[in-house]
Amino acid sequence: MLSFSLMSSMCSTDDDDGSTNNNSQQIAEIESTAQSGAWRITNFNDSGQNETSDFNGYDFTFNADGSLVATIGSNTLTGTWSVTDDSNSSDDSSNDDDIDFNIFFPVSEDNDFEDLNDDWDVVTTTSTRIELIDISGGNGGTDMLTFERN
């Protein structure tokens, strides 16, 4: 009887922690994927406008220290990135357990890279592709961003 009670409590504990572990595991997998090489932007759609060409030729490297480096030729721009659990999001999704892919470049408002600064929702990730989406709180427009591994 005692062992049955212990097994029941152990199972219920595992079940309670399942969603946290799943998000943590998913976040770790996304981070690992992003750090697996150089990436390029193959789609950037800003509220219906295709602006992919703004980033043609840039290689993006997501480093383990949280730095994000965009390189074209000898020009380099360094920002930051992270993947976080946004379980209390009110700005972008009805899903309470979404995962955010955060990008920030310290640039002026008129710089193309400023358009990438956001807490993007992860749509899908594979070993060669990261698809992100953001629904703007201001104008309700939908932005889409896709990285593909070089």
N, C-alpha and C positions, 0 to 999 in steps of 0.2 A: 504494500500500500504506500509506504513512504517513497519507494523508488518510483512508483507511478506518479506521485505528486511532484517529485523532483523533475521527472521527465516532462510533465505537463508545463511546469513553470519554465523549464529551459526552452521548450518549443515556443511558448508564447513570448518569451523574451526575444528569441531570434526573430519572430514575426514582427514584433514592435520595432526592432532596429532595422528591419529589411529596407525600408524606403531610404533611410539615411545612408546605409551602406551602399545601396544601389546608386544614389546620386554621387557619393564619394568615389565609388569605383568608376562611374561614367566620367566624372570630372578628371580623374587620374588618366583614363584612357584618352580623353580629348587632349589633355596636356602632353601626353606622350606622343600622340600622333602629330600635334603641331610642332613639336621639337625634333621631328624626324627628318629634317632637311630643309631645303629652300623651297619657297612657295611663290606663286604668282597669282595675281588677281585675274580671273577669267570671266567674271561678271560683277559689275557694280552698277546697280540700277537705283537711282536716287529719286524716289517718288515718281516713277514712270519715265525718267530720263536715263538713257544708257550712257554712263560716264566711265565705262571700262577703260577707254583709251587714255584717260588721265593717268593711268598707272602702267601703261605699256612699257615693258623693258625693266620694270622694277622686280627685284628679288626680295622676298620677305623672309626673315629668319626669326623664329620665335625661340628665344633662349631660355634656359632653365632658371636664370636669375630674374626673369620677368621683363627683360628688355626685348624690344621688338625693333629689328633693324631692317630698314628699307634701303636697298642699294641699287643704283643704276650707274654703270661705269665707275668712276672714282667718287661720285657723290653718294653720301650716306646721310640718312635721317634716322635718328634713334628715338623711339617712344617706349611705351610699356604695354604689356598685355597680361591678362589673367583669365582664369576660368573659375566662376563662382556659382554657388547654389543660390538662386534668387527666389526662395520659397515665399517671400512676401511681396512679390512684384505687383504693382498696381498700374504700371505704365504701359504694359505691352501685351499681356496675354491673360487669358482666363485660366490657363494652366498654373496651378499654385506651386508646382515643382519644376519650373523651367530652370535651365542652366544658361548662364550668361557668359558670353565670350567678350571680354572687355578689351577695348583698344583705345589707346590715347597717345597722340602725338602732340608735343608742345609747339603748336604752330598758330599763326594768326588766322582769323576768321576767313580770310580770302584765299588761304592756301588749300589746294585740292585735298591734302591729307586731313584737314579738319573734318571733312565729310565722313571719314572713317571712324572718328572719335565717337564711340557709343558703347552701350551695354547691349550687344547683339544677342539675340536668342539663337541657340544652336538648332538648326533644322535637321541636318544629318552630318555624320562624319564617317569617312572611310579612310583607308591608309593613304589615299591619294587625293582626297577631296574634303573640304570643310565648307558647308553651306550655312549661311547665317541670314537672319531676317530681323528687321526692326520696324515696328509700327510706331510712327511718330506720334507723340502726344499732342503736338501743336496743331499740325494740319491733317493728321490722320493718314498721311501718305505712308506707303510701304516701301522700305529700302531693302534691297537684297545684295548680299556680298558673298562671292564664292572664291575660295582659294583652291588652287590645284598645285600638287607637288611637282616640282621640276624633274 
